[in-house]
Amino acid sequence: MDIIPQIIANSLIAGSIYSLVTLGFNLVYGATRFVNMVPGVLAAIGGYTVYYLFSQLGFNLYLSIAAGIFIAGIFGYLSDRLVFRKLRRNKASNLVSFVASLGIFTMIQAVISILFTSQFQSILDVTQSPTTYQIFGATFTWIQGMIFVTAVVAFIGLALVLKKTGFGRAVRAVSDDEEVSKIIGINTDKIISWIFFIGSCLVGLSGIFVGFDVGISPTMGLFIILAGATSSIIGGIGNIYGGFLGAFLFAFVENFGIIKISSEWKPAIAFSLLVLFLIFRPEGIMNKKK
Amino acid sequence: MDYLIHLSILFAIYGILGLSLNLVMGYTGLLSVTHAAFFGIGAYTTGILMAHAGFGFFTSLVIGIVLSGILSFIVGAILSRLSGDYFVLGTIGLNYLVLAVFTNWYDLTRGPLGIAGIPKPNLFGFSFFESSHFLILAIAFLLITFLISRFVVNSSFGRALKGIREDQKALQVFGYNIFSYKLAIFTISGALAAIAGSLFASYITFINPESFDVMQSVFILAIVVLGGLGNLKGSLLGALILVVFPEFLRFIGFPSEVAAQTRQALYGLLLVVLMLYRPQGLIGEYKL
């Protein structure tokens, strides 16, 4: 049996999930210019909201997903409103902002563990085997198909909003230069709040998809944010289009890597890639050399 | 009383970790979230050599320090070229990687099962089996670490580090080789962290990968940030507060699983509050 088509399919699914985190991470990074750990824990919030509403309370699946996305978005918005906006006013360095984001990450992760225990949970009923499809010898479930389609739609939608709308122009202006945007009359705090909300929604969705695909645990966020950050660096940090490509490249390297090595070493493969890029091409594949 | 001795030993171990991380973070201005990896190398070296190979504590301690020093030298050689955000990400990635080795190199580390039955130190026939005796040993190592750190930061080498922290460009203009300074302090810091690891392994007698994850690195970072960057006494103060304070949670009657999580939530919150209102920490001399 040829396993290559299956590995390609797995890479596309993993890449779709990473691309959502990367889009969110890059949007926020572009506007605030510091490595933010909070998106990782927002992914966990998204996953756990769906777990609570759908798996425990028995709400409608799509309603639960919508709620998960929205709640992740709200938490992202609050992180900006309560912490990062103040730090911007204080002219805090990017390392101070990073440590604050690490604090929020640590705190929320612990609270999730207290509420839902630190056990691994699955959102979907594992006793029911889902409908599967086959293309070119690769097998995938309908949920995995949905993950891929959603990621592509989200990317195209975001690219269109950034390109065509006034809001998108404002976002790009803030990402270019926050000070100048303020001077020409853009309400930068409001735009950045929206960026946090939208970016966090995307990250929340990725967390929900991770929950569908493999399951959730309170500590899931660390791998997700590192995957997002690595994909961003591969693609060129802050670059939306590069990040999308980077996420798929990252997923392909990771999934093809485990043909030769056992799958527990996935993180090791992934972060070797991060270190290689940090050393040899820190500006990524899409950004110009500084 | 036993309980008080237990807390004092933990204070000494985390004090060593705080002091050694402060050299990198507080004195050189490099934000590192990987200290638990070096802590773990020390602990695993002592654990494996003592429990599975019959080595003595002090031999395993020295080997642990050397191994951790070598690893931090190699990693430092890669990461010291990076600045700011990228350095931070690289350190988190490293901690994740080392944790993957602890968890998956089953033949050596026994994976998630961990290493049990690690003996207590023995010096010329004198055993440190009693907690009170172990405390003396731990405090002695804390003192040694403190003196080494003080010597480093007060030397001309230490002044150059502070110079790098304040204005890297200026130091470069004066002809300092920034890269080798950063590499040297990163190596010293990693080697010192291994001391805490050896003590931890021998004191607790059991280690598993969980004790050396990224959250542990965040905890050590919180010690340094709370006490104050660029002040050695600050790291001791930070370790004292963060080791002792959460114990009250147990007294109020939190079950131990919840107490551990609540402790984590509290130091997460503490980091946020510090960054908002006092980024230099309690008695710090430097802001990130």
Interface residues (C-beta under 8 A of the other chain):
Chain A: F34 V35 V83 K86 L87 N90 A92 S93 N94 L95 V96 S97 F98 V99 A100 L102 G103 I104 F105 T106 M107 I108 Q109 A110 V111 S113 I114 S118 L222 F223 L226 A229 T230 I233 S262 E264 W265 P267 A268 F271 S272 L274 V275 L278 I279 P282
Chain B: L31 V33 I78 R81 L82 G84 D85 Y86 V88 L89 G90 I92 G93 L94 Y96 L97 A100 V101 T103 N104 V214 M215 V218 L221 V225 E257 V258 Q261 T262 R263 Q264 A265 Y267 G268 L269 L270 L271 V272 L274 M275 L276 P279 K287 L288
